[in-house]
Amino acid sequence: MHTLIILGSPRLNGNSETLAQAVASGIRQHPDATLEFVRLNNLRISPCQGCGGCNKTSTCVINDDMTPLYEKVDNCDHLIIVSPIYFYGLSAQSKTFIDRFQARWARKYLAKIRFREGEQRQGTLLATAATDGKKVFDGALLTTHILFDALDLKCGGSLLAKGVDQFGAMHKQTQTLEQAVTLGQEIVTDWHRLKKTDGSIPAPTQPM
Ligand SMILES: Cc1cc2nc3c(=O)[nH]c(=O)nc-3n(C[C@H](O)[C@H](O)[C@H](O)COP(=O)(O)O)c2cc1C
């Protein structure tokens, strides 16, 4: 079972990455689970140009550091999007990455190709924010749920940490970090359980 973790913060070892490392440590407790981190800030990914090229071919016409990521996402069993909240939404790095999946939206909704249908592949959002605003994660949740739908991933839930701002602040939220380790363990056990039973996890209610 392979998990792909997409880091969307420009801050190396920042709060969202600390949360992601805790989830990863839970995943690593299962000997047959593999995982890979991708740090978006180190890559050159052009924003979607809205050219419509993918409408016909389901493939993006832009050739840049995003190109190999399509295959990595196709091949993973669980996708984790990790982002700080910027202006009540995802970071620019995360949103730019997500917009480029218009090619996958085209594959599903224009070419009508369902991907790895019947498998219990899931997507999860990890996010951190400085404030504790009631709606602070709404934009990020909605965007990632729509991404997961386009990728034929079920919504595997989210772990959202409020009130973390300064570099290192996440380390003080020990309870949330414990939850993150548990989430990592569950990501792997759910995959094996659902593979056996072919059952399904109900998606969390999507904010609209
Ligand atoms: C450009 C920018 C915009 C931000 N906007 C918000 C915001 O709208 N709401 C909020 O609660 N925190 C906001 N923050 C704070 C970050 O979400 C917070 O510091 C987060 O923990 C950073 O995670 P990181 O260390 O992984 O980058 C903003 C920070 C920056 C740099």
The ligand as an SDF file (V2000), in Angstrom:
LIG
                    3D

 31 33  0  0  0  0  0  0  0  0999 V2000
    0.4170   34.5360    3.2270 C   0  0  0  0  0  0  0  0  0  0  0  0
   -0.1710   33.9630    4.4940 C   0  0  0  0  0  0  0  0  0  0  0  0
   -1.5390   33.9520    4.6450 C   0  0  0  0  0  0  0  0  0  0  0  0
   -2.1190   33.4010    5.7900 C   0  0  0  0  0  0  0  0  0  0  0  0
   -3.4800   33.3990    5.9140 N   0  0  0  0  0  0  0  0  0  0  0  0
   -4.0520   32.8410    7.0100 C   0  0  0  0  0  0  0  0  0  0  0  0
   -5.4810   32.8420    7.1660 C   0  0  0  0  0  0  0  0  0  0  0  0
   -6.2390   33.3030    6.3210 O   0  0  0  0  0  0  0  0  0  0  0  0
   -6.0030   32.3060    8.3000 N   0  0  0  0  0  0  0  0  0  0  0  0
   -5.2010   31.7550    9.2830 C   0  0  0  0  0  0  0  0  0  0  0  0
   -5.7250   31.2860   10.2790 O   0  0  0  0  0  0  0  0  0  0  0  0
   -3.8390   31.7220    9.1370 N   0  0  0  0  0  0  0  0  0  0  0  0
   -3.2590   32.2570    8.0440 C   0  0  0  0  0  0  0  0  0  0  0  0
   -1.8830   32.2260    7.9020 N   0  0  0  0  0  0  0  0  0  0  0  0
   -1.0460   31.5310    8.9170 C   0  0  0  0  0  0  0  0  0  0  0  0
   -0.6330   30.1040    8.4990 C   0  0  0  0  0  0  0  0  0  0  0  0
   -1.7280   29.3590    8.0480 O   0  0  0  0  0  0  0  0  0  0  0  0
   -0.0190   29.3860    9.7010 C   0  0  0  0  0  0  0  0  0  0  0  0
    1.1180   30.0900   10.1600 O   0  0  0  0  0  0  0  0  0  0  0  0
    0.3700   27.9340    9.3820 C   0  0  0  0  0  0  0  0  0  0  0  0
    0.5470   27.2230   10.5780 O   0  0  0  0  0  0  0  0  0  0  0  0
    1.6560   27.8610    8.5770 C   0  0  0  0  0  0  0  0  0  0  0  0
    1.9530   26.5260    8.2710 O   0  0  0  0  0  0  0  0  0  0  0  0
    3.4110   26.1020    7.7100 P   0  0  0  0  0  0  0  0  0  0  0  0
    4.3790   26.3330    8.8370 O   0  0  0  0  0  0  0  0  0  0  0  0
    3.2780   24.6760    7.3300 O   0  0  0  0  0  0  0  0  0  0  0  0
    3.6860   26.9790    6.5340 O   0  0  0  0  0  0  0  0  0  0  0  0
   -1.2880   32.8280    6.7950 C   0  0  0  0  0  0  0  0  0  0  0  0
    0.1100   32.8480    6.6250 C   0  0  0  0  0  0  0  0  0  0  0  0
    0.6670   33.4190    5.5030 C   0  0  0  0  0  0  0  0  0  0  0  0
    2.1640   33.4210    5.3460 C   0  0  0  0  0  0  0  0  0  0  0  0
  1  2  1  0
  2  3  1  0
  2 30  2  0
  3  4  2  0
  4  5  1  0
  4 28  1  0
  5  6  2  0
  6  7  1  0
  6 13  1  0
  7  8  2  0
  7  9  1  0
  9 10  1  0
 10 11  2  0
 10 12  1  0
 12 13  2  0
 13 14  1  0
 14 15  1  0
 14 28  1  0
 15 16  1  0
 16 17  1  0
 16 18  1  0
 18 19  1  0
 18 20  1  0
 20 21  1  0
 20 22  1  0
 22 23  1  0
 23 24  1  0
 24 25  2  0
 24 26  1  0
 24 27  1  0
 28 29  2  0
 29 30  1  0
 30 31  1  0
M  END
$$$$
